[in-house]
């Protein structure tokens, strides 16, 4: 940070990458909270010799700069106060004739960084430091094993724990789209060894997650679950009903993928082409752009988090929310490729089936959505989760479905509220008509207990007025429809 950049910062307010502290004669006690917070998030500057008054800054200066700088570096280079050494850099400035020291705290490659004890782990939130939750601390510990967990083997496991149907359909997919794949003709045991599903006969976590039986997956990855909701509105709060489709639980990632991609096909422009799943090799459809986001979610999720990954289809956007953070700077996302898979075995298995890019996160394919739809794709991330949002214009079909669902739900609730007010004879009448929509009054009198011609006519009019009975077509040649009776 140059002197001019620092002066510009002092005209602004403290934010997530900038913190000021007085430090006239000694290091402030709360400086280590900020060091921990910056180390555990995206890094930032601590500026010593500046005081904040309201929303303004006052340069107060440092009286003994060498001692304060020495004290600071002695702590960050040792392990007496912080659990790991951190690499920092410092710059000195003269502002208004007073000494100011600016120290840059980078985001640590090893997290969490805490002060004295694990409970003193801090995160940067807005313009302040806050204590990290247990869930956030555990997420940081899991990230220490980033890129290795899916390759670990599971003791006392075997190929028998795989869902044989999933393995068969996965291999058929490879044979259809990747006929030159060198392991296509191998028997199952050798195929699994060569592809990383097993190692020396034991399942890897990636192999189990991708193709395992549900009971086996749940035994070793207890929180495994992927959800999908189709919500008839722009927010869950305005949707009525809350959702129109919720995906049932599947055996493994491969089964989830196959259900999800077909549901997503219903919501986008997806011209069908020849191929095992309706994709051409160089497909540029909206569905192809969504597929990259789906595979990104499935392959890079933190499956050991208490959170599960979810696809939400709203009328104006499609969200892929993933357990686990992006492991790179989102500001650089569209400028360069990133090849840092959380689960290398999973991304490799998707690549064998030609369902993922050969390098990076397939970001360029995901961003073709913007060219195709003229709507944006947004990326966000924190320690717990990451989200990719594909914005879209609400289609006429979506709007009609939302209105239809609302009206049907309203009518159903209305009828449920009045059903208890019907007499036994009226309910008997509805039940008979429901099974005999072409019936006549004469037939009803003959077949419904204690029915009379006058009573049937009266009750039909009551049921029509209350909305339970509708006559479709003329008196002769038409039929009855019963509404709101299960």
N, C-alpha and C positions, 0 to 999 in steps of 0.2 A: 504494500500500500504506500503510495507516494504521499508527500506532505499535502499536496493539493487534494488528493483523494480523501485524506484524513479530515481536512478542513471542510470538505463537502459533507462528509459523514456527520460532522459536528453541527451542521445546519439542519440535519434531519433528526429522526428519533432513533432510539435503540431498537434494534430488530433482531432477527434470529441469528445474524452473523456478526453482531457488534455489541459490545458491552463496555461501559466505562466504570472506573473505580477511582477513588481519591488517591490513596497510597502516598500521603505526604512524606512520612518518615518510615513506614513499614508496610509490608504486604497486608492487605485486608484479609480477615479470616475467611470471608466467604468467597475468596478468589478460587479456591479449589473446587467449589461447587460448579463454577462457570467452566473451569478446565475440564471437569468430568462431563458437563453438559455438551460442550463443543466437541469433545472427543467422541462422544457417543452418538452425535448426530452428524451434521454436515461441515463441522469446523467453523471457525470464526475468529474475530479479533477481540482481544481484551486490551483496552487502552487505559493505562495508569497515569494519574495526574489530572484527571478530569472529573468534575462533579456534575451530576444531573440535578437540576432544579425544575420540577414540573416537566415540561416538554422541552426545556432548553438546557444547554450545556455550558458549564463555566470551567475554564482552564485554571486549575489550582496549582499545578506543578508538583515536581518531586524534588525533595531536598538532597537526598543521597542516592542518586541513580545507580551507582556501581554496586552498593550494598543490596539494594532491592532486586536488581537484576541477578546478582550472585545468589541471593536467597531463593529466588524463583527457580533458577536453573539447577540448584542443588536438589530441590525437591523433585522436579520432573525427570532428572537423570538418575534418581535413586528409587527405592521402593519403600521408604519409611512411611509415606503418606498415601501415595497412589500405588495400586496393585501392579501396574506395568509402567515401564519407561515410555515416555512419549517424545516425539521429535518436534520441537518448536523452534520458531525463529523470532527475533526481536529487532525493532528499529527504534532509534531515538530521534526526537524532533524538538526543535525550539519553536514554541508558539507563544506569541505575546511575551517573549523574553523568558519563558518558563520551560523547564524540561518535561517532556511527555514521552513515555515509553509505550509502544504498541507491540503486542505479542500475538503472533498468529498461532492458533491451536488447530492443527489439522484433524480431520476425521480419522480416528484410529482404525488400523486394520484389525486390531484385536479388541473386541468389545465383550463385556462391559469394562469401562474404566471407572473405578469407584474410589472413594475417599475413606481410608481406614477399614471400612467394612462394606460388605455387599449391599447392605440396606442403604448406604449412602451413594447410590448410583443416581446420577442426574441426567436429565434430558433438556435440550433447549426447546422452549415452546413460546413462540411469539418473541417478545422482548424480555423474557425471564427464564429462570431455571426452575425446573420442578423435579421432584423425586420420581424415579421410574417405578412403575408397578411391577409386581411379580411376573405378570405375563410378558411385559416388555423385557425384563431382565432375562427370562428364560429364552425369549426369541433371540436375544443377542448371543447367548451361549450356543444355541442351535446353529447360528450363523458361523460360529467358529469351525463347525464341521461342514461348512458350505462346500458343495461339490463332491463330497465323499460318502455321505450317508447312503445314497442309492446303490453304491457299489459294495457296501458291506454285506457279508453273507449272514444268513440266519441259521444259528445252530439247530441241529436236529430237524432240518427242513429237507424237502425232496421235491422232485418234479411232480409227485402225486398230489401236491398241494395246489397245482395249477388247475384252472378250469379248462377241461379238455376242449370244450366247444370254443372258448375264447382263443386258445392256442391254434385250433384248426382254422378259424376264420381269419386270424391274424396272418397265418402262413399263406392262406389263399390270397389275401390282399397283396402280400409281397410277390407271390408268384404271378399275379395278374399285372401289377404295375411295375415290377422290377424283375423281369424274367431272367436277367443275367446275374442276379444275386447269387454269389457262389455257394450259399448254404441251403438253397431251395430243396435239394434232393436228399439232404441228410436226414437220418432218423431223428425222432424228437429229442432224445438225450443229447446227441451231438449238436443239433441245431441250437438248443438252449445254451450249451457251453460256448459255442462260437459267438453267439449274439449277446452274451452277458446276462442272460436270464438266470443262469446258474453258474457257479464256479466250483469245480471239483465235486459236482453233484449236489451242492447246497444252493438253495435259492438266494439270490441277491434281493435286497429290499426293493430295488427297481423292478426286477422280474416279478416278484410277488404282487406289487401294486398294479403292475400293468396287466397281468393275466391270471392272478390268483383266484382261488375260490373265496367266496365272501367270508366264511367262517375263519379261514386261515388268515385273510387280510385283517379282519377285525381283531384276531388274537394278537397279532404283532404290530398293528398300527391302529390302536383302539379308536382314534378319532376320525378314521377314514370315512368320508362322506362328501359327495359333490351334489349341490342342489341347483335346481333351475326353476324359476318362477316366471310365468307370463302374466303381467300385471296390466289390467285395462285402465291405464291412466298414466300421468307423468310422475306421480309420487305414490307410495303405498297408502298414504293417508287418504287420498282422494278416490282410490280405486274401490269400486263396489260391484262385485265381490272383491275380496282382497287379491285373488288371483284366479285366472281361468284355466291354468294348467300348472301342475307341479309334478316334476319328474319323479317316478318311483325309484327307490334305491336299486342300484345295479351291483353286479358282482365285483367289478374291478375297473380300472381306468379305461381299458379298451372298450368295455361294454358301455360305459358312460359316454365315451367319445361318439360311438355309433348312434346312440339315442340323441345326443345333443346336436350333432350336425344335421340330422334330419329334421329336428324341431326348428333349428335356425333357418333351414331352407324355406320354411313357411312364411318368414317375415321379411325376406329380401328378394331382390331381383336375382333369380338363380336359373338361367336357361339351362335345361338339362342337356348334357353332352354324353357321348359314348364313354364308358368307363365303369369300373366296379362300383363307384360311388357317385357317378354323375359329374365328374370333373374331367376336363380336358387337361393335357400336360401343361399347357401355357394359359390356363384359364385366367381371365381378368374380371370375373364377375364379383358382385358384392359379397356373395357367399364365400368366395375364395379369400377375400380380405378378412372376413369374419373367421374363417377356418384358422388363419394364422394366429388370431387372437385366442381362439379356443385352445389350440395346441400349446401356445405360449403359457396359458393358464395351467393346463394339465401337466406340462412337463416341468414347470418351474415352481410349483406350489410347495409350501412347507407342510408336508403331510403329518408332521409330528406336532403341529400347532393345535391348541384347543379350538381354533377357528377352522371352519371348513370353507372351501371355495364355492362360489355361487355365480350363476349366470342369471341376470335379471333382464327381461325383455319388457321395456316400457313402450308407450305409444310414441315417444319422441327420441328414444335412445336404447342401446343395448349395452349392458355393463358386464364385464368380466371382473369379478372381485376375487382376488387371490390371497390365500394365506401365505405370508412371507413378503419381504420388501424387495424392491428392485435393488440390485447390488452395484448400481452405477449412477452417476449424476444425471438426473432427468434433463438438465439444461443442455447436455451434450447428446441427448437421445437421437435427435434427427440429423446430427452432424457426422456421426461415425458409427461403425458397426461395434456391437458388443457380443462377445462370445463367452459368457460366464454362466453356464447352466447350473442351477441348483441341483438338478438330478441328471447327471450325464447319461446314466443308463436309460432313463425314460426318453430323453431327447434323441438318443441313438436309435432306440426302437421305433420312434416315430419317423426318423429319417430313413431307416431301412424300408419302411412302408410308403416312402415318398409323401409324407404328410407334414414335413417340416423343412425349412431351409437348411442348406448345408453349413451355413455360418451365421453367427449372430442370433438375434431373436426374431428374425423375419419381420423386423420393423418396417422395412421398405414395402413389403407386401401388405402389411396392415394399413399403411398410410395410403395405399391405392384407393382406399375407401373415400378419402377426401376428393380425389379426382373424379371418382365415379358418381358420388352423391352430392358433391359440393357442400358437404357437412364435415365438421371437424372430428378428429380422433384425439382424445385427451388422455394423458398418463398422470397418475398420482401415486404417491407411496409414502408410508411411514414405517416404523419398526415392525408393526403387526401385519400389515397387509399392503397390497398394491392393487390398483384399479385401472383398467383400460376401458374407456367409454367411447362407443361409436354413436355419434349423434345422427339422427335421421328425422325426416319430416314425417309427421303422422299421416299414414295412408288413409284413403277413404275407407278401405276395408277395416283398418284398425278402429277408426272412429265409429263406423257402423257397429262393429262388434262390441265396442265399449258401451254405446248407447243401448244396444240389444241386451247386453248382460245386465246393465243397470235396470232396465225396464222389467226384465224377467225376474231379477232379484226383488225389485219393489213389488211386483205382482205376487210373487211367491210369499213374501212376508205379509202382504195384505190378506191373502187368502188364508194363510195359517192363522192369522189373528181372528178370522171370522168363522173358521171351520168349526170351532167349538160351539158356535151359536146355532148350528144346523140341528134339526130334529132327526131322530132315528129314521123316520120315514124318508126324509130328504137324502140322508146318506145312503139308505138302501136304494133309492131311486138313482142316485149318481153312480153307484157301483154297478147297477144293472145296465144303465145306458153306456157306461164306459166299455163294458164287454159286448154291447149290441148297439153300435152307433147308428144303425139303419132302422132301429126299432120304431114302432108306432105306439100311440097311446093305448090302443086296443091290446097290443102285445104286452105292454107294461102292466096293465090291469090284470091280465091273465097270468103273469109270471111273478109279480112282486107281491109279497104277503100283505094282506089287509089294504091293498091299493084299490081306490075307486076312481072313476073317470073324473069327477070333479076335483078330488084331492090331487090326482096326478097333474091336471092342468094348472091348479093353483101353485103346486110346488115347482113345476117347471118355470113358471113366471118368476117366482121368488129366486130360484137358482140362477136364472138369466140376469136378474137385476143385481145380484151379489157377485156376478162374474164367474160363477163356477160352471156355467153351461152356455155353450154357444151353438147357434144353429147355422150351419154352413150350407148355402144353397137354398132352393125353394122348398116349400112344405112337401111337395112330391118330388122325389129324386135327390133331395139333399140328405144331410146326415148331421148327427150331433157330435160335438167335441166337448169332453170334460176337461176342465182346467184346475190344477192345484190339488188333485187327489192322487196319492201314490198307490 
